[in-house]
Amino acid sequence: MKKYLFIIALVLATGIFFYQSFNNFFFQDDFFNIVLSKSQNILSAFNIFGKPILDFPFYRPLTTQLFWGLLYNASALNPIAYHLVSFTFFAAHIFLVYYLTSQLNLKKSIPYLTAFLYAFSSTHFYRLFFLSQFQEIALTTFILLTIIFYIKNSKLSLLFFILGLMSKETAVMAPVILLAYDVLYKRKRFFLLKAHYLLLFFYLVSRFLFFGFAKGSSYNYDFHPKHIVNNFFWYFLWGLGIPESFVNLKLFFVNKFNDVGQFQSFSIFNTDVFTSFGIWGGPIVVSFCLFILTILLGFTKKSLPPTSKKELLFALALFIFFLLPVAFFPFHKFAYSLTLPVVGLCLSLAILISNLSFRFAVTCVFFYFVLSFFTGQYNLSHHWATGKAYTAKNTFSYLAANYPDISHFNNIYFQNDDRNFCSPVRP
């Protein structure tokens, strides 16, 4: 009973923590997904042997056509219903993360700590405020269930793996995690594991031969080791709580030159971080440094017990392998891709923190929470997910009030100054 009360309390607390997401309006991909869902019936959307429509080469029928189609028919352009469904799946994550970690050979406190760290991860902002990222949320739900039922040696894991593949392509890494689990825990369940790989083979062949894959400059692969390490480094920082907007910011060893290229000064720390990101830049960096420093100081005289090392390897496998599908995209790098990998990162942190003294552990969790809060406040005022939604909502309200019937227009052009950006092309 205690664990259920704990999960309920966590869900309520995260509902308060992310409550502003419930009013975030549609923007960007959301409108395209609505159009896509209206352009295709549900049965044809699930057909992996057909060609994609509207230049949408992603096989995500559960999280695109089904999600947007059903909710649009039920609530049209009222975002609250969409957000409620999205948050319900997210709330299920908190329980599933607790339940999965409770199946491992860990201290009793670690599942509670992992669920807490996951619940208040600042990375959820990028998914809860961007409705099109329901694909990431549903994917995480089904893959967590896949792993849980696989550990239980249940064939239901196959069903949830199929649902994961219908949610987003990164589900293809699930069989790799299952194999890693079997190797680490020395389990031999060859039939069930082979069944997952058979499903994966069927999915990949169908995608290659019939449905196809995404193309474009933002999806160009880059296998340069330096760039891959850089991608993993920034996903790691985002997972800990650094805002997405800080990407590729140089924090240390900054050489400053004047306008003619002459050396002016040298600083170990880039102080621009305190001015370039508003009032929240400084508190974010300070709380992040205190969080890391607390962990390092706590381990000066302690080390991990042998019983935790296997679980730590499994946690790192969750983080690394589920990031691999996006680790090779230098121009398509977003923190919302951390939905599944951050489970492994939170489990890793929980294992480390649980081995600290009580005073250091509490201090570490406190700084983690403070960092997530500061990052959330920064994102509310600076991130494009809120900015674009605000603009889209105002535009929609303006058009609805002043132009109730604009269906006969093919394009609508807004010009807010006198510069002639969109002059007509004359023959």
Buried (B, 14 or more C-beta within 10 A) or exposed (E): EEBEEBBEEBBEBBBEBBEEBBEBBBBBBBBBBBBBBEEBEEEEBBBBEEEBEEEBBBBBBBBBBBBBBBBBEEEEBEBEBBBEBBBEBBBBBBBBBBBBBBEBEBBEEBBBBBBBBBBBBBBBBBBBBBBBBBBBBBBBBBBBBBBBBBBEEBEEBBBBBBBBBBBBBBBBBBBBBBBBBBEBEEBEBEEBBEBBEEBBEEBEEBBEEBBEEEEEEEEEEBEEEEBBEBBBEBBBBBBBBBBBBBBEBEBEEBEEEEEEEEEEEEEEEBEBBBEEBEEBBBBBBBBBEBBBEBBEEBBEEEEBEEEBEBBBBBBBBBBBBBBBBBBBBBEBBBBBBBBBBBBBBBBBBBBBBBBBEEEBBEBBBBBBBBBBBBBBBBBBEBBBBBEBBEEBBEBBEEEEEEEEEEEEEEEEEEEEEEEEEEEEEEE
